[in-house]
Amino acid sequence: MTQADLFGQMPALLHLAGIDEAGRGPLAGPVYAAAVILDPDRPVAGLDDSKKLSAERREELALLIRERALAWCVASSSVQEIDSLNILQATMLAMRRACAGLAIKPLQALVDGNLVPKGLVCSAQAVVQGDALVPAISAASILAKTARDADCLQLHQQYPQYEFDRHKGYGTVVHLEMLRLHGPCPAHRRSFAPVREWLARAQAHDTPAPMRAVLEAYRLARG
């Protein structure tokens, strides 16, 4: 029996929550998670892994999910939490927050991936590639992704020199070049290698004086 068959035979649970995250890999910004309890009487057609959908389609579906779901919640873990806890634990924290924030307590949660956060408000099971197999997880994937993309647009307004609107914080060639030129901003995750290495060079005075000034401003902003 395949995993898809297994979940295809699962009886409908009124309070089944799907949970997924967005933003584990980027060099900047919070990591987001969402939890969704879909309403079987108000289905949302076209749900899929958010990565397979265009940005426009994700936004359209996000509106329908928020309108039709029995309950939904989007939560995040901050850059500071990512740096202090590590990205995996910060992701688990965001998932717990999303599940706990549902207006209806779920009877069961299905979590995308191969790990289940500890301390959820209900029993849970991990589903590998769940964002493509389980509609509630697909819905959570879409809400988490659209929330994080909106956050990146706000970061672009604050720090236009990094072009967050283009790369959404991921370590693209453009982003790495902007990081090299400008140094990190307060939204960068200092525990991630490219940012950590830049900071180490600056602390070792291997960078010009203007870069050391950026470092000092970064320290003040991040506390």
NORVENKA-V896843 format. One record per residue. N is the residue number from 1. PSI is psi as a letter, one per 30 degrees, with the letter a starting at -180 (* if undefined). NEAR is the number of other C-alpha atoms within 12 Angstrom. D_CENTER is the distance of its C-alpha to the mean C-alpha in whole Angstrom. Layout:
# NORVENKA-V896843
n=N psi=PSI near=NEAR d_center=D_CENTER
n=N psi=PSI near=NEAR d_center=D_CENTER
This chain:
# NORVENKA-V896843
n=1 psi=k near=8 d_center=31
n=2 psi=l near=11 d_center=28
n=3 psi=e near=17 d_center=25
n=4 psi=e near=18 d_center=24
n=5 psi=e near=11 d_center=28
n=6 psi=e near=14 d_center=27
n=7 psi=f near=24 d_center=24
n=8 psi=f near=15 d_center=27
n=9 psi=f near=13 d_center=29
n=10 psi=k near=14 d_center=27
n=11 psi=k near=12 d_center=29
n=12 psi=k near=20 d_center=27
n=13 psi=k near=20 d_center=26
n=14 psi=e near=24 d_center=26
n=15 psi=h near=30 d_center=23
n=16 psi=k near=37 d_center=21
n=17 psi=k near=49 d_center=17
n=18 psi=k near=52 d_center=14
n=19 psi=k near=57 d_center=11
n=20 psi=l near=57 d_center=8
n=21 psi=l near=54 d_center=4
n=22 psi=k near=47 d_center=2
n=23 psi=g near=40 d_center=4
n=24 psi=e near=35 d_center=6
n=25 psi=f near=26 d_center=9
n=26 psi=l near=34 d_center=9
n=27 psi=f near=37 d_center=12
n=28 psi=l near=47 d_center=11
n=29 psi=l near=43 d_center=9
n=30 psi=l near=41 d_center=7
n=31 psi=k near=48 d_center=4
n=32 psi=l near=46 d_center=3
n=33 psi=l near=46 d_center=5
n=34 psi=l near=53 d_center=8
n=35 psi=k near=55 d_center=12
n=36 psi=k near=51 d_center=15
n=37 psi=j near=46 d_center=18
n=38 psi=l near=40 d_center=20
n=39 psi=j near=27 d_center=24
n=40 psi=f near=19 d_center=26
n=41 psi=f near=12 d_center=28
n=42 psi=i near=16 d_center=26
n=43 psi=l near=21 d_center=24
n=44 psi=j near=26 d_center=22
n=45 psi=k near=19 d_center=23
n=46 psi=g near=23 d_center=21
n=47 psi=k near=33 d_center=18
n=48 psi=l near=29 d_center=16
n=49 psi=k near=32 d_center=13
n=50 psi=f near=37 d_center=11
n=51 psi=f near=24 d_center=12
n=52 psi=f near=18 d_center=16
n=53 psi=k near=24 d_center=16
n=54 psi=l near=17 d_center=17
n=55 psi=e near=20 d_center=15
n=56 psi=e near=15 d_center=18
n=57 psi=e near=23 d_center=18
n=58 psi=e near=31 d_center=14
n=59 psi=e near=26 d_center=16
n=60 psi=e near=23 d_center=19
n=61 psi=e near=32 d_center=17
n=62 psi=e near=36 d_center=15
n=63 psi=e near=20 d_center=18
n=64 psi=e near=25 d_center=20
n=65 psi=e near=38 d_center=17
n=66 psi=e near=30 d_center=17
n=67 psi=e near=20 d_center=21
n=68 psi=f near=22 d_center=22
n=69 psi=l near=35 d_center=20
n=70 psi=e near=29 d_center=22
n=71 psi=k near=32 d_center=19
n=72 psi=l near=44 d_center=15
n=73 psi=k near=41 d_center=13
n=74 psi=k near=39 d_center=10
n=75 psi=l near=36 d_center=9
n=76 psi=l near=40 d_center=7
n=77 psi=k near=37 d_center=9
n=78 psi=l near=32 d_center=11
n=79 psi=e near=32 d_center=12
n=80 psi=e near=25 d_center=15
n=81 psi=e near=26 d_center=13
n=82 psi=e near=34 d_center=12
n=83 psi=e near=30 d_center=15
n=84 psi=e near=17 d_center=17
n=85 psi=e near=19 d_center=16
n=86 psi=l near=23 d_center=14
n=87 psi=e near=34 d_center=11
n=88 psi=e near=25 d_center=11
n=89 psi=e near=24 d_center=13
n=90 psi=e near=31 d_center=10
n=91 psi=e near=41 d_center=8
n=92 psi=e near=37 d_center=11
n=93 psi=e near=33 d_center=11
n=94 psi=e near=41 d_center=8
n=95 psi=e near=46 d_center=9
n=96 psi=e near=35 d_center=13
n=97 psi=e near=31 d_center=13
n=98 psi=e near=42 d_center=11
n=99 psi=e near=47 d_center=14
n=100 psi=f near=30 d_center=17
n=101 psi=f near=27 d_center=16
n=102 psi=k near=34 d_center=17
n=103 psi=f near=19 d_center=21
n=104 psi=k near=26 d_center=22
n=105 psi=k near=26 d_center=22
n=106 psi=l near=32 d_center=21
n=107 psi=f near=22 d_center=24
n=108 psi=k near=29 d_center=21
n=109 psi=k near=41 d_center=18
n=110 psi=k near=45 d_center=17
n=111 psi=k near=47 d_center=14
n=112 psi=k near=39 d_center=12
n=113 psi=a near=26 d_center=13
n=114 psi=g near=15 d_center=16
n=115 psi=k near=23 d_center=15
n=116 psi=k near=31 d_center=16
n=117 psi=k near=34 d_center=15
n=118 psi=k near=21 d_center=18
n=119 psi=g near=16 d_center=19
n=120 psi=l near=30 d_center=18
n=121 psi=g near=24 d_center=20
n=122 psi=l near=25 d_center=21
n=123 psi=l near=21 d_center=22
n=124 psi=l near=28 d_center=19
n=125 psi=k near=26 d_center=19
n=126 psi=k near=28 d_center=17
n=127 psi=j near=30 d_center=17
n=128 psi=k near=22 d_center=17
n=129 psi=h near=27 d_center=16
n=130 psi=f near=36 d_center=15
n=131 psi=f near=38 d_center=13
n=132 psi=f near=31 d_center=17
n=133 psi=e near=29 d_center=19
n=134 psi=j near=40 d_center=18
n=135 psi=e near=42 d_center=18
n=136 psi=e near=49 d_center=16
n=137 psi=e near=42 d_center=13
n=138 psi=e near=45 d_center=13
n=139 psi=e near=57 d_center=13
n=140 psi=e near=52 d_center=10
n=141 psi=e near=49 d_center=9
n=142 psi=e near=50 d_center=10
n=143 psi=e near=48 d_center=9
n=144 psi=e near=46 d_center=6
n=145 psi=e near=41 d_center=6
n=146 psi=e near=37 d_center=9
n=147 psi=e near=34 d_center=8
n=148 psi=e near=39 d_center=6
n=149 psi=e near=34 d_center=9
n=150 psi=e near=25 d_center=11
n=151 psi=e near=28 d_center=10
n=152 psi=e near=35 d_center=11
n=153 psi=e near=23 d_center=14
n=154 psi=e near=20 d_center=15
n=155 psi=e near=28 d_center=15
n=156 psi=e near=24 d_center=17
n=157 psi=e near=15 d_center=20
n=158 psi=e near=17 d_center=20
n=159 psi=i near=25 d_center=20
n=160 psi=f near=18 d_center=21
n=161 psi=f near=23 d_center=23
n=162 psi=f near=37 d_center=19
n=163 psi=h near=29 d_center=19
n=164 psi=f near=36 d_center=15
n=165 psi=f near=24 d_center=16
n=166 psi=e near=21 d_center=17
n=167 psi=f near=27 d_center=14
n=168 psi=g near=36 d_center=11
n=169 psi=f near=43 d_center=11
n=170 psi=l near=31 d_center=12
n=171 psi=h near=29 d_center=15
n=172 psi=l near=21 d_center=18
n=173 psi=e near=16 d_center=21
n=174 psi=e near=20 d_center=21
n=175 psi=e near=30 d_center=18
n=176 psi=e near=29 d_center=20
n=177 psi=e near=20 d_center=24
n=178 psi=e near=28 d_center=22
n=179 psi=e near=37 d_center=21
n=180 psi=e near=26 d_center=25
n=181 psi=e near=19 d_center=27
n=182 psi=f near=30 d_center=25
n=183 psi=l near=38 d_center=24
n=184 psi=l near=44 d_center=20
n=185 psi=l near=39 d_center=19
n=186 psi=f near=30 d_center=18
n=187 psi=f near=38 d_center=14
n=188 psi=k near=44 d_center=15
n=189 psi=j near=41 d_center=14
n=190 psi=f near=34 d_center=17
n=191 psi=f near=27 d_center=17
n=192 psi=k near=29 d_center=16
n=193 psi=e near=21 d_center=19
n=194 psi=e near=28 d_center=20
n=195 psi=e near=34 d_center=19
n=196 psi=e near=22 d_center=21
n=197 psi=e near=22 d_center=24
n=198 psi=e near=34 d_center=24
n=199 psi=e near=33 d_center=25
n=200 psi=e near=22 d_center=27
n=201 psi=e near=19 d_center=29
n=202 psi=e near=27 d_center=29
n=203 psi=f near=20 d_center=30
n=204 psi=g near=15 d_center=33
n=205 psi=h near=16 d_center=34
n=206 psi=f near=15 d_center=34
n=207 psi=l near=22 d_center=32
n=208 psi=l near=18 d_center=35
n=209 psi=e near=14 d_center=35
n=210 psi=e near=16 d_center=33
n=211 psi=e near=27 d_center=30
n=212 psi=e near=24 d_center=31
n=213 psi=e near=21 d_center=31
n=214 psi=e near=26 d_center=27
n=215 psi=e near=33 d_center=27
n=216 psi=e near=21 d_center=29
n=217 psi=e near=18 d_center=27
n=218 psi=e near=25 d_center=23
n=219 psi=e near=21 d_center=25
n=220 psi=e near=12 d_center=26
n=221 psi=e near=15 d_center=23
n=222 psi=f near=20 d_center=21
n=223 psi=* near=10 d_center=24
